[in-house]
Amino acid sequence: MAVRAVSTCSIFRSASSPTLFAFRCCPCHFQFRRFSKLGIRFPLFWSDKPSPGHGGAQRSSVHSLVDSVMEELQFLRTKRVRASAKVELTSSGEILEDKLVNRTLQKGVLLEFKKDAERVLLAVAQKPDGKKNWMVSDQNGVTSSIKPQQITYIVPGVENFDHAEISDFIQKARENLDPALLEFAWVELLEKNKRVKVEELAEMIFGSTKGSRSIYGPRSAEQVEELLRRKLAKEAAEKEQQEFVTLLKSAKAMPLDAKPPKSSWMVEEKIKHRIESLECYAIDDCKTDDQRKTAGTILKAMGMVKTASSALNLLIDIGYFPVHVNLDLLKFNIHTDHSDEVISAAESLLLDPSDPDEIERKDLTHLKVYAIDVDEADELDDALSATRLQDGHIKIWIHVADPTRLVQPGSILDREAMRRGTSVFLPTATYPMFPEKLAMEGMSLQQGEICSAVTVSVVLHSDGSIAEYSVDNSIIRPTYMLTYESASELLHLNLEEESELKMLSEAATLRKKWRREQGGIDTATLEARIKVVNPEDPEPVINLYVEDQAEPAMRLVSEMMILCGEVIATFGCSNNIPLPYRGQPQSNIDTSVFAHLPEGPVRSSALVKIMRAAEIDFRKPIRHGILGLPGYVQFTSPIRRYLDLLAHYQIKAFLIGDSPPFSAGQLEGIASIVNMNTRVAKRLFNSSLRYWILEYLRRQPKEKRFRALILRFIKDRIAAILLVEVGLQASVWVSVGSQIGDEILVRVEEAHPRDDVLFLKEVVIDR
């Protein structure tokens, strides 16, 4: 009979269970009544017979009490064990029909038991301990009481065994380990398709045996190969896991400037999978159970708790994430880059920027044009002009960039803009709705250049209401690109040569007064604006600006944008054009009840609390109670807001005599998708802004004091406040006597941007 070579067999010994030893022939060739996992512990016995298949080689053995010690224990799942004066253990199996003889636990019996979750020991039964437990002396000489459930195996044929002999028993068991013999037995039984009892199996391998009646049968060759495949796959996976953990520990130990770049973790597919699993775990966005399990296994191997913050910290420590990684940017799946196809389409338009409306555009290049925005604005999409007519009325031109001369409904660029819904503005970066080069160069208004626009011109009555208006395709040449700060400075200087700017300010004042008479509410407040330089650095530069919306230049621009929205709504209604008409119902609470509050942020905060949700109608204007207007359409930001672009499509089609490209129903369907994306972008902006404000506060000296306005009381003496120099609302406990509208001083006790935690404390000055 041919004997199969044993190339993958090894002697296995559990460090936590040194009592009995097992052959690990990979894969396991036998099925056992007590378990089905790899491994078998072999019986030891006296024998003078030659071992089969070994050329008559003699094998030495130990006395008969270990005739039938079988490896049924390491992976054993025991059935219920009953122990009192007697303990009956029955075998259970899947391959045989005969029942084994029950074994009785009594004094002097050699058994194996689970000491704890990690250790399995040999012991000798001494005496019952109560109704069920037994006192045993284990291989270490320790006497203890064990429960029936702890017993994993009773060595057959053993009586009056002395626990002092256990160590000798273990040593002699080692001497009888020979995997080749088990391999030989498997081949023979497989060929005969035979199943044998333990004594028959032992006799095949060693000679005559006595003892256990457990029965064994060979696995099929196919089962063996499958088990081998699984074992090799498991070992390979464990090796890869260990190599990956070593890689993580190495990267973690490197200096900050020497850590591997993020791209290096994406080269090998198996490493990429593990890193991506950690990333998904860090943002609590695991798509599959495999990702969750993979990340948890890695964290455990690194000695870390299985939490999202642990995964985040690990990815930061290895240099995969920067210290200030924006998790919301990952959670919301914001597209930060445009596809090659979209960029290619944008570049094609820039190479041939033809204008289908060129002949019909009104030439307004003679006007002085002011474009006013924040200093880091990337997309300039509106500008203003003004003059005084002979009758003393002010005429205003609101010029809006015209991206529809380049982008048509349904084009690849239009679909991309619709999918995004809006440009995303963060303290660390801007992610434009259109590809950057197209937005900045082809669409934006640029100083000193001839630019295409849609111009809304308005003549105001002396009370600020609209006397007349028009909407035209135009060309303009922007004269000034001003920041809000520089525009405010020019207004303050009151220069004669900048009289147009003064007219715009005058018109804004008229408009504000008129809107308030129509029920409009002033919600001007202080808002923070942050620009972060080198956000990838551990300590990037944070530039914080606080914008007062009541400042002349900001008031000027906002009033002109509101005026433009009113005109477009009126124009659309007069010509039956479907548009995204925005409205906001008036609050049920009379705003006069807040007249006692200081005007500005305190009163604005109270008014905002009673505002009702905004609404959109696509067929006709609806009243905008907050603005005090009969109708309103957002129109002045078509490069950065898709609903503004939709309004441009509709208005532009009417101006050239075409039917609007979208019906009211189509606009409603598009807007439902766009608004969902814009809400996500707004949440992302708010969370990012707050993170960097908290990081700014975290860095401030502990002794620094901040001015704060009490906006309202939340509960007892806990007040909602506005940090004046920061533009952030927070809460703090204030002293007795403080009132709404009072200014107090606070200091930062704790600021943890990652956890969104800010603790402030009032600074009470003794007087």
Secondary structure, 3 states (H helix, E strand, C coil): CCCCCCCCCEEEEECCEEEEEEEECCCCCEECCCCCCCCEECCCCCCCCCCCCCCCCCCCCCCHHHCCCCCCCCCCCCCCCEECCCEEECCCCCCCCCCCCCEECCCCCEEEEECCCCCEEEEEEEEEECCCEEEEEECCCCEEEECHHHEEEECCCCCCCCHHHHHHHHHHHHCCCCHHHHHHHHHHHHHHCCCEEHHHHHHHHCCCCCCCCCEEEECCHHHHHHHHHHHHHHHHHHHHHHHHHHHHHHHHHCCHHHCCCHHHHHCCHHHHHHHHHHHHHHCCCCCCHHHHHHHHHHHHHCCCCCCHHHHHHHHHHCCCCCCCCCHHHHHCCCCCCCCHHHHHHHHHHHHCCCCCCHHHCEECCCCCCEEEECCCCCCCCEEEEEEECCCCCEEEEEEEECHHHCCCCCCHHHHHHHHHCECEECCCCEECCCCHHHHHHHHCCCCCCCEEEEEEEEEECCCCCEEEEEEEEEEECCCEEEEHHHHHHHHHHCCHHHHHHHHHHHHHHHHHHHHHHCCCCCCCCEEEEEEEECCCCCCCEEEEEEEECCCHHHHHHHHHHHHHHHHHHHHHHHCCCCCCEEEECCCCCCHHHHCCCCCCHHHHHHHHHCCCCCEEECCCCCCECCCCECCECCCCCCCCEHHHHHHHHHHHHHHCCCCCCCCHHHHHHHHHHHHHHHHHHHHHHHHHHHHHHHHHHHHCCCCCCEEEEEEEEEECCEEEEEECCCCEEEEEECCCCCCCCCEEEEEEEEEEHHHCEEEEEEECCCC
